[in-house]
Amino acid sequence: MGVFGGKKDDQFAKGGHTLFDHALEIEGNVKFGGVLDIEGTVNGDIGSVDNSDALVRVREKGCVNGDIKAPKIIVNGRVNGDVYATKHLELAAKAEVNGNVHYHVIEMVKGAQVNGALVHIDDSKPSAVPQTPASAKPEATSRVQPMKAASE
């Protein structure tokens, strides 16, 4: 396969690793693949382009003023918006989320703050999980499912 073959080539094709440095402030929405590390400020929504293993890390000095939608999310900074993690969410010791947290699996370390609701994403309905990072419908999905069960 040569120098660019194998898994490393696949990772690069999915977006590789992107760092938003502490001196960077972005105005607008961000779509990414691979790994996105945020040490600066993003004023807009962040979403992964696919449902593979995309990962967003909001570092200790990082701040996102908008929603984050990705399969894997690690927060150790501030998020002022809703968080949608379809695979795994980690809230580290200095995490502060001012919004609702939608998760499939969650790890929360002592000291992390969530000022909003914790909503479990049920994977018994696989069709709902892939849509979560791409649209704003997860709130409706999480509310509609219990209502259906109650009316039957």
C-alpha positions in Angstrom: 0.0 0.0 0.0 3.0 2.3 0.3 3.6 5.2 2.7 0.0 6.5 2.7 -1.9 3.2 2.9 -3.7 1.6 5.8 -5.5 3.2 8.8 -3.5 6.4 8.9 -4.7 7.3 5.4 -8.3 6.6 6.4 -7.9 8.9 9.5 -6.5 11.7 7.3 -9.3 11.3 4.8 -11.8 11.7 7.6 -10.3 15.1 8.7 -7.3 14.2 10.7 -6.6 16.4 13.8 -7.5 20.1 13.9 -6.5 22.5 16.7 -8.2 25.8 17.4 -5.5 27.5 19.3 -6.2 29.7 22.4 -5.5 32.8 20.3 -8.2 31.9 17.8 -11.8 33.1 17.9 -14.2 31.8 15.2 -17.5 33.4 14.3 -19.8 30.9 12.5 -20.7 27.2 12.4 -18.0 24.5 12.2 -18.3 21.1 10.4 -15.4 18.7 11.0 -14.2 15.1 10.7 -11.6 13.3 12.7 -10.5 15.1 15.9 -11.2 18.7 16.8 -9.4 20.3 19.8 -10.8 23.7 20.9 -8.6 25.9 23.1 -10.0 29.2 21.7 -13.5 30.5 21.3 -16.2 29.3 18.8 -19.3 31.5 18.4 -21.4 29.0 16.5 -22.5 25.4 16.3 -20.1 22.5 15.9 -21.0 19.3 14.1 -19.3 16.3 12.7 -19.6 15.6 9.0 -20.2 11.8 9.6 -21.1 9.4 12.3 -17.8 7.5 12.5 -15.5 8.2 15.4 -15.4 12.0 15.2 -14.2 13.6 18.5 -14.5 17.1 19.8 -12.4 18.1 22.8 -13.2 21.5 24.5 -10.0 22.1 26.4 -9.8 23.9 29.8 -9.5 27.4 28.3 -11.8 26.6 25.4 -15.3 28.1 25.0 -18.1 27.2 22.6 -21.1 29.5 22.4 -23.4 27.2 20.5 -24.4 23.5 20.2 -22.0 20.6 19.8 -23.1 17.5 17.9 -20.7 14.6 17.5 -20.3 10.9 18.3 -17.6 11.6 20.9 -17.3 14.7 23.0 -14.9 15.6 25.9 -15.5 18.8 27.7 -13.0 20.4 30.1 -13.9 24.0 29.3 -17.1 26.0 28.8 -20.1 25.2 26.5 -23.0 27.7 26.3 -25.4 25.5 24.3 -26.7 22.0 24.1 -24.4 19.0 23.7 -25.4 15.9 21.7 -23.0 12.9 22.0 -24.3 9.9 20.2 -21.5 7.5 21.4 -19.6 8.8 24.4 -19.5 12.0 26.5 -16.9 12.9 29.1 -17.3 15.9 31.4 -13.9 16.5 33.0 -13.3 18.4 36.3 -13.4 21.9 34.9 -16.3 21.3 32.5 -19.2 23.8 32.5 -22.1 23.2 30.3 -24.9 25.8 30.3 -27.5 23.8 28.3 -29.0 20.4 27.9 -26.8 17.3 27.6 -27.9 14.5 25.3 -25.7 11.4 25.7 -25.6 7.7 25.0 -22.8 6.9 27.5 -21.5 9.6 30.0 -18.5 9.9 32.3 -18.7 12.8 34.7 -15.8 13.7 37.0 -16.2 15.5 40.3 -16.2 19.2 39.8 -18.0 19.2 36.4 -21.1 21.4 36.1 -24.2 20.9 34.0 -26.7 23.8 34.1 -29.5 22.0 32.2 -31.1 18.6 31.7 -29.3 15.3 31.2 -31.1 13.3 28.5 -30.2 9.7 27.7 -30.2 8.8 24.0 -31.8 5.4 23.7 -30.2 3.3 21.0 -33.0 0.8 20.9 -34.2 2.9 17.9 -31.1 2.9 15.7 -32.6 5.3 13.1 -32.8 8.1 15.7 -29.1 8.0 16.6 -27.5 8.8 13.2 -29.7 11.8 12.7 -28.7 13.4 16.0 -25.4 15.1 14.9 -26.8 16.3 11.6 -30.1 18.0 12.7 -31.7 19.8 15.6 -34.4 17.0 15.9 -33.0 15.1 18.9 -35.0 17.2 21.3 -38.2 16.3 19.5 -37.0 12.6 19.3 -36.4 12.4 23.0 -39.8 14.0 23.8 -41.9 12.1 21.2 -40.8 8.6 22.2 -42.1 8.8 25.8 -45.3 10.4 24.6 -46.0 7.6 22.2 -45.4 5.0 24.9 -47.9 6.8 27.2 -50.6 7.1 24.6 -50.5 3.4 23.5 
